[in-house]
Each structure stands twice: as structure tokens, then as C-alpha cells.
Amino acid sequence: MGREPNDTVGDWVALVDRTWPERDAESWDRTGLQVGDPAAPVGTVLVCLDVTPEVLDEAERAGAQLVLAHHPLLFRPLERLTPDTASGALALRAARAGIALLAAHTNFDVAAGGTSDPVAELLGLRDVRPLVPARLGDAGQQLKLVTFVPAEHTEAVLAALSEAGAGVIGEYTSCSFRVSGTGTFRPSARANPAAGQRERLNHEAEERLEMILPRARAAQAVAALRAAHPYEEVAFDLVPLVAAPEAGKGLGRIGQLPQPLALRDVAARLAEALPSPHLRSAGDPALQVRTVAVCGGAGDSLVGAALGAGADCYVTGDLRHHVALDALTMGMALIDAGHYATEAAALPHLRATLAEAASRHGLSARLVASEVRTEPWSDWRA
């Protein structure tokens, strides 16, 4: 059974987001908490690739209150939550059992040590880099509020904005930047200026005040600013923020074999190292391969990127017929090792990274690695 819970589901949701930020996920993805109450206690966390009936059996045996899955259970919008669909049945069962479900999908894929790195390591690739470098993110829907305040009123405006939710960065609140300058304004005859004279160009000592705030708190922050600011007309900007991608982040990997290998030998090395019951290759088995692109999971959407990067061979899973034919026509060999096999090797790294992060942030729940093999395919001849 699980240990006495000291953590909450919300603690682990926040930890996973710190480790693999949801802002790094693809726009079509569904990550984060999918089932469960953030306030519920957690003593044991089960880490898995997929949520299946067998995985939920395993979670119940382990006394887990939270399952962290790589693949989201709830991926497409549900019209109703009933046992008439696989995802609905599993979500209902998890909810009834008090098991929360949390997903880290493409936000984990793009990270250093994500799903593609173990396959690249098995092949001994050198000079490895992302196949598709991470795009600029939206910084978690953050805005920067910039306003201009008479110096003697800055503290009051800062306090009001902080109360409205601005200025929060991690574990810090009331975060701001201030710089002194001079503002100019010419009030009309009908204006009611807090300082200066009507129908004259006035110069006023002001401070530029900058604070970060969530987009969802913008209306409250602007209302607080107007209420606390002494001016009749308040000048301010709301600036959308983007997050620069971190070095090494991105979908897929590409690198060089230490020495050229025949396609058949690359396939044989993967067949021996990966849990794939149906590894298949496309291309001349004797083709000499030096540059290899890799994408764990379903990667046929990156065939064009692999071709553009000059890959001799592309290793992934779930390749479709016409996509494969197009790649061969363009001169690139393929190895389809399966969705499960190309991602399962990354789970030990996911668990180890999470355990280290949990220790660093004072979380004490036990982490358990799932032993359920969720590969749906088998060799019918076996």
C-alpha cells in the first residue's frame, strides 16, 4: 500500500510543470491534470506510458493516488463522460478509485532526455541535436504591464497591482522593475489634471513601472491600476510575452553514426535493443547509413524535417504507407520500430528526473515505475 500522504495532487501537477512546462507542448496536445482534485492527498505516484485497465489495476495494487502517464487519456473532447468509450470508461474508473491522472506528453518529448534521446543513444549517435528545434513559446499566457506613475505614488500602485495578481515570478511576489524619467502632457481646458496646468505643456517626474501578470488577471490588474493611479487618464501597455526556447529542446533528434553501417545492421541493432515485436525497414538493406534522424512515438509528420536535415535513415513508429513511399522516392530509408518500443526506453529517465525534482522541492510521495507493457501488437506466429 502507499505511504501516508503528505503531498497533494496539485503539488505534483506543479512539479511536473516546472520540470516539463506545459507551454512547451504542441498546440494540439492535451497535457496536465486530466482527472482528479488538486487538493487530494498523494502518497504514491505511478509512472507509465499509457493508461489502460491493467495499469489502473497496478495503480490500485500499489496504493497510488496519482498516475503520471506520457500519453494523455483524454485527448479528443468528450461529449459525455460515460463508459461507452474507452477513455470515458477509464476516466470514470480512475475517478471512482480516487486515482488522479496527469499527462506529460509533447512537453516531455521536446525536453533533453525526452522520448527520442534513448533511441539516439542506443545507436551511439554523435553530434546529436533536435530535428525540429523548439519554437518560441507563449510564456504560459503571461503579459507584461508597463505604466508610468508619479514617483510619490509608485508604492501605492505597486501594492494595488500586486494585490490584483501581478508581479508573481515563481516563489516571489511583488516583483517589478522601476526606472525614473520625465513624462509630458498638455491637458485641454476641460481636463482635470492631478498635476500641471491646463492648456500648457507640462513636464512631470515619473517612474516607469513594469510587472508580469497572467493574461487571465489582466482585467483585474487594469482595474486596480486605474483605481490606485492619481491621473485622470492612465497610460499603460499590456505586452504579450514569448519564451525563448532552451538549447537542446525540440522534437526528434538527428546525429551521426560513429561509422557508416548498412541499413540492415542499423535495424538489427534496434531490434536487439528495443522491445519491438514488429520492427520493419524500408529501403535497400545494403544502403550505407551515416546520418540518422530519430523521433520516438508516431513520427511520420517529421519525415519532411528528416529529409530536409539530410538524414540517410529515419527511425520512428507508426509510419503510414504513402508517407513511407514518398520518403523512399526522395532517397531516405526508414525504420519503423513501433510507437511503444521507441518511447518505452525514455520512461526510466522520466522517473529519475521526476524523483530528483521531487527531492529538491520537498515532495515525499513514493515513485513507482509501471511494469505493464502497453504494446498492443504481438507476433501472431509466436
N, C-alpha and C positions, 0 to 999 in steps of 0.2 A: 504493500500500500504506500501511498505518497506520504511524505513527511508533513508535519504540522505547518500549514501555510502561513507565511509571513508576507509574501508578495501579493500583488493584485494583478489581474489581467491587464489593467491599464499600465502598470509598471513595465510589463513585458512588451506591450504594444509600443510604448515609448522607447524601450531599449532597442527593439528591432528597427524602429525608425531612425534612431541615432546611428545604428550600425550599417543599415542599408536603407537610406532615406527613400520614402515613397516618391519624392519628387524626381528620383532617378528612373522610376518605372516608365515604361512606354505609355502613351496617352490612352491606348485601347485596353490597358491592363486593369486588373482588379486586385489590388493588394490591401494589406492591413487587416483589421479585425472584421470578420465576416459573420461570426456567431458568438454571442456571449455578452456578459455585463462587465464593463471595465472595472467595476468595483468588486467583482467576485475575487475571492482569495485563490492563490495558486501556490501549491507545494511541489508539483511535479509537472514538467513540460516534456512532451513527446515530440521529437523532430522527425519528420517524414517527407517523402516526395509527394505522395498523393493521399487524399482522404478516401478510404474505402471501408466497407464493413469490417474487413479484417483488421484494419488499422484502428478503428474505433474499439474493436474487441481488445486489441493490445493496449489501448489507452485506458480502458476500464480495468484491465488486469494490473496495470502499473499504477493505478490511482491517480492518473493525470487529470488535471483540471484544465489544461491548455494543450492544444495540438498546434504546432507550428509546421505548416506544410509549404513546400515550394510551390506547388500548383494550387491556385485558388479553387475552392469547391464551387463557389457561386461566381460564375464567370459571365454568363448571359443574364440579363434581367429576368426575374421571375414574375409571372403574372399572379401567381398564388403560391403559398407555401404549404404544400400538401405532399403526401407520399406517392403521388402519381408520377413524379420524375425522380431520377437517381439523386440529383443534387438536393431536391426537396426532402426526400426520404432520409438522406444522410444528415442534413442540417437539422431536421426535426429530432432525429435520434440523438445527435450531439447535444442539442438544447435540453432534451429531457434528462440526459445523463449529467448535465451540469458541466459539459466539456466545451470550452470556448475554442473557436477555430480562427487561426491567424495565418495569413499568407504573405510570403516574401518571394515574389516571382521575378519579373524582369529587373526589379531593383537589386536583387541578388545576382542575376545573370551578368549585369554590366560591371559588377564590382571586381576588384582584384581578388583572385581566388574564387571567382564565380564558376558557373557551370562549365565553361569552356576550358578553363585552365588545367584541370586534371587530365583531360584528353591530350592537350598540348604537351603536358609533362610526360605522359606515357610514351609519346613519340620522341621525346627528347628534343623538342624544337628549341632553336636558339633565336635570339633577337626577336622575341615574341612581343607583339603589340596588338591593340584592339583592331579587329577587322573593320568595325564601324565605330569610330570614337564617339564618346557620349556627347550629345547635343547640349546646348545651353538649356538649363532648366528654368523653371519659373520661381525658384527660391521659395517654394512652398506657399505660393499665393501671398507673398509679402509685398508691402508698399513702403516707400519712404515718404514721410510727411515733412515738408520743408515750409517753415513760416518765418516771419520777421516781426520781432517784438521789441518795444522799448525796454532797455536794459533793466529798469526797475520792476518790470512786470514779468520777466522771464521765468523766475522761480514759480510764480503762481500758474503760468501757462504750462510749464513743465509738469507740475503736480497734477493739474487737471487732465493733461494728456496721458500721464501715467495711470491715473485712476480709470481712464477710459480704455486701457489695454495697450497703449503704445509703449515703446521702449523696452520690450522684453526680448532678451537675447540669451537663450539657454537658461542658466540658473540665475541670471542677473535681470533686475528690473530698473526702471527709471534711466535707461541708457539713452544718451543724447550726445549731440555734438553742437558746440556753440562757437560762433566767431563774430566779432564786432565789426560794424560797418556803418554806413550812412544811408538812410532812406530819404527819398524826395517825394513830395506830393503837392498838388495845387488844389485845395478844396474849392468847390463852387460856392456861390453866395447862399445856396440852400443847404450846404453841408453842415454837419455838427462835429467838427474835428475834436478829438481828445487832446490834441496839442497843435500848435501852429495857428496861423491866421488864414481866414477865408480869402480867396482870390489872390493869393500870393504863393510863390514857390517856396516851400518850407524844406528845411534840411533837419532830419531828426536822427540822433544817435540810436541805433537799433542793434539787436543781436539776431543773427540767422540761427534758427533752432531746427535741428534735424532729428527725427526719431523714426524707428522702424515700427510698423504695425501690421497685423494680419489684415488682409483685404476684407474679411468678414467684420472687422471692427471699424471700418473706415467711417461709416455714418456716425457712430457714437463718438469717435475721435474728433471729427469735424464739428459736431455739436458742442463738445466740451471746449474745443479751441475757441469757437465764437463766443461762448459764454464767459470764458476767462480772459479773453483778449480785450484790451481797453479801446481798440479802434472801432469806429463805426463800420468801416469796410476792412475786412481782414484779408490780407494777401497770403495765399498758401498754395503749395503744389502737392499733388499726390503722384508719386513717380513709381511705376511698376518696376520690380527688380528681376534680374535674371541671375542665375548662379553659374559661374564658370565651371566647366567640367573638370574633375580632378584627373591628374595624369594617370594613365593606365586604365581608366574606366571606359567601357564601351561594350558593344555586342560582338561576340565572336572573338577569335584570336587568329593571327597569322604569323608564321615564322618559318625558319629554315631547318631542315634535317641536317645533322652533322655531316652526312654524306648522302649522295643520292641513293635511293632504294627503288626497286621495281615496285609497281603498284601492288602486285600480289604479296610482296613482303610487308608493305605497309598494312595491308588488310590482315595478313596473318598475325602481325604484332598486336593489332587492335582486337582481333578475335580471341587471342590468348589472354589479353589483359582486361577486357570488358565483359560484363555479364549479358552478352547479346546472343540470343538463340537464332537470329536470322540475319547476321551481318552479310551484306551484299556489296559488290563493287560494280562500277560501270566504267568501261574503258579498256584499253589494251593492257592485259596483265603484265606485260613486259615493259610498259611505259616507265621511264626513269623519272622519279618524283624527287624534287628538292624543296620547293616551296609548298607548304601545306596550310590551308585555311581550315578552321575548326569552329563549329557552333554547336554547343550542347542543346539537345532537345530538337524541336521542329525548326529546321533552319533553311527551308528552301527559299524563303523570302530574301536570303542573303547571298544567293547564287550570283547575282549580278555584282555584288560587292566583292566576292571572292574572285570572279573573273577580272574585275577592274583592278584588283590588287596584284594580279599576275600569278595566282595560285595554279600549280600544276594539278593539285588534287584538293578536293573539298570534302571534309568529314563532318557529317551531321546525322540527323534522323528524319524520318517521315518525308522522304523525298517523293514528289509526285512524278508520274510518268512523263508528261510533256516538259516539265521543268528539267528532268534528267536528260531528255533528248536534246533540249536546247543547249545545255551545258556541254554535252558531248560534241555537238555541232561546232561549238566555239572553242573546242580543243581542251577542255578541262575534264579530268577524271573525277569520279565520285565514289565515296564510300558511305553507305547508309548503315550505320551501326545500331539504329533504333533510338527512339526517344528516351526510353527508360535508361538504357545502357550508357548513353552519352551524358546523362545527368546524375545518375546514382553515385558516381565517383566523387561528386562535389559535396555530398552530404556530410562526410566526416569533417571537412573544412568548415562548413556552415555551423555544425555543432560546436567545434573547438573555438571558433571565433566568437560565437554567442556566449560560451562558457566564460571566456576571458573577459568579455564586455560585462557580463553579469557580475563577476567578481569585482571588477573595477568600480561598478556603480552600486555595490552593496546589496545585490539581489541574491537570495539564498535558495531559490527553488532548485530541485534536482532536475538535471537534463538527462533525458533518456533517448537513445537513438533507436528508431524503429528497426525491427528485424524483418518486417513484412516486405516481401518482394512484390512490387506492384507492376511488374512487366506483364501485360495482358497476353502476349504472344508466346507460343511454345512450338517446338518442332513436333509435328504430328507423327513423325516416323519414330520418335524416341520411345 
